Amino acid sequence: MPAGAQAPRATPIVIHDAGGVSIAAELGDEIELDGPAEQPAAPPQPQLQPHLIFPVVTTAAKPGILGPAVRANLPGGPGVPICIVGDDQLSRHWLNLNRGTLEKMGASCLVASVRDLSALDNLRSYAGAVRLVPGSIDALAGAAGITVWPVLITPDGMISQ
């Protein structure tokens, strides 16, 4: 064996594992693992930083009546149900009326306009189990052609109220 060369190892060394089928499952008894496989750690839950988020302001849309359903300018749609609400009477009423349907479909709502954490918590009381996430929708409104809220964007891209 040349100087500096290492003897061949009996088991492979995994340099990168992108998930999927275990190499042990593919090779069966041909390899020996160095112990139980570690479970990946759960990603940390994001912490809301009120001083960095609030107030949430959206200038590209506002509370209002949509009219007939329209197709979003999002090729293929978002793939998941998304609703957009604000901290206004129309949105609170809409959440009250649609909470059950939104919960059943697993929708998450973007809160396009809210002044502070207290107002967001109040709005959440109308939403039940529907997840509310504060954030300006200016980019989404421009891309999808949204001018008013509250609205629901279905997975295939239909926008309705």
C-alpha positions in Angstrom: 0.0 0.0 0.0 1.5 3.4 -1.0 2.4 5.9 1.8 -0.6 7.9 3.0 -3.1 5.5 1.5 -5.8 4.2 3.7 -7.0 0.6 3.9 -10.5 0.1 2.3 -13.4 0.4 4.7 -15.9 -2.5 5.0 -18.9 -0.1 5.2 -19.7 2.9 3.1 -19.6 6.4 4.5 -22.7 8.5 3.8 -21.6 12.0 2.7 -25.0 13.3 1.8 -28.5 11.9 2.4 -31.3 13.7 0.6 -33.9 11.4 2.2 -36.0 8.8 0.5 -35.2 5.1 0.6 -32.5 4.1 3.1 -29.3 2.7 1.6 -29.6 0.0 4.3 -33.0 -1.0 2.9 -31.6 -1.2 -0.7 -28.5 -3.2 0.3 -30.1 -5.4 2.9 -27.5 -7.3 5.0 -24.6 -6.2 2.9 -23.9 -3.2 5.2 -23.8 -2.7 8.9 -25.1 0.6 10.4 -23.2 2.2 13.3 -26.3 2.4 15.5 -29.9 3.6 15.2 -30.7 6.2 12.6 -31.2 9.6 14.1 -34.6 11.3 13.7 -34.2 14.8 12.2 -34.9 17.5 14.7 -38.2 19.3 14.3 -37.6 22.8 12.8 -38.0 25.5 15.4 -41.3 27.3 15.5 -41.1 30.8 14.2 -41.5 33.4 17.0 -43.6 36.5 16.3 -41.5 39.6 16.7 -44.3 42.3 17.1 -41.8 45.2 17.0 -40.6 44.1 13.6 -44.0 43.2 12.0 -46.5 45.8 13.1 -48.2 47.7 11.8 -49.0 45.6 8.7 -49.9 47.9 5.8 -51.1 46.9 2.3 -51.5 49.7 -0.3 -52.4 47.6 -3.4 -55.8 46.4 -2.0 -58.4 47.4 0.6 -61.6 46.1 2.2 -64.4 45.9 -0.3 -66.8 43.8 -2.3 -65.3 41.5 -5.0 -68.4 40.7 -7.1 -68.4 37.6 -9.2 -65.5 35.1 -8.8 -62.5 35.7 -10.9 -59.4 33.7 -11.8 -56.2 34.9 -10.3 -53.3 35.8 -12.6 -51.3 32.9 -11.0 -50.6 30.1 -13.5 -51.9 26.9 -12.0 -53.1 28.6 -8.8 -51.4 28.6 -5.4 -52.0 24.9 -4.9 -53.4 25.4 -1.4 -56.4 27.4 -0.1 -55.4 30.9 1.0 -57.7 33.6 2.3 -56.8 37.3 2.7 -58.4 39.4 5.4 -57.7 42.6 7.3 -58.6 44.0 10.7 -61.8 45.5 9.6 -65.5 44.9 10.2 -66.1 43.3 6.7 -63.3 40.8 7.3 -64.5 39.9 10.8 -68.0 39.3 9.5 -66.6 37.3 6.6 -64.5 35.1 8.9 -67.5 34.5 11.1 -69.6 33.4 8.1 -66.9 31.2 6.5 -64.9 29.9 9.4 -66.3 26.3 9.2 -65.6 26.0 5.5 -62.1 27.5 5.8 -61.3 25.1 8.6 -62.5 22.1 6.6 -60.4 23.0 3.6 -57.3 23.8 5.7 -57.1 27.4 4.6 -54.5 29.8 6.0 -55.2 33.5 5.9 -52.9 36.4 5.3 -53.8 39.4 7.4 -53.1 42.3 5.0 -53.7 45.1 7.4 -53.5 45.1 11.2 -52.1 47.7 13.6 -50.7 45.6 16.4 -50.5 42.2 18.1 -53.6 42.9 20.2 -55.7 43.6 17.1 -54.3 40.4 15.5 -55.3 38.4 18.6 -58.8 39.9 18.5 -59.1 39.0 14.8 -58.0 35.4 15.6 -61.0 35.1 17.9 -63.2 35.3 14.8 -61.0 32.8 12.9 -61.3 29.8 15.2 -58.8 27.2 14.1 -58.0 29.0 10.8 -54.4 30.1 10.9 -53.8 33.9 10.5 -50.4 35.2 9.4 -49.8 38.9 9.4 -48.1 40.4 6.3 -48.5 42.9 3.5 -50.0 41.4 0.3 -48.8 44.1 -2.0 -46.7 41.7 -4.1 -49.4 39.0 -4.2 -52.1 41.5 -4.9 -50.2 42.8 -7.9 -49.3 39.4 -9.2 -52.8 37.9 -8.7 -54.9 40.9 -9.6 -56.4 41.2 -6.1 -57.8 44.7 -5.3 -60.1 43.9 -2.3 -60.3 41.7 0.7 -61.7 39.5 2.3 -61.2 36.9 -0.4 -60.5 33.2 -0.7 -58.1 31.9 -3.3 -58.8 28.3 -4.1 -55.9 25.9 -4.9 -56.7 26.2 -8.6 -56.6 30.0 -8.5 -60.2 31.1 -8.3 -60.8 34.2 -6.2 -64.1 34.6 -4.5 -65.7 36.2 -1.6 
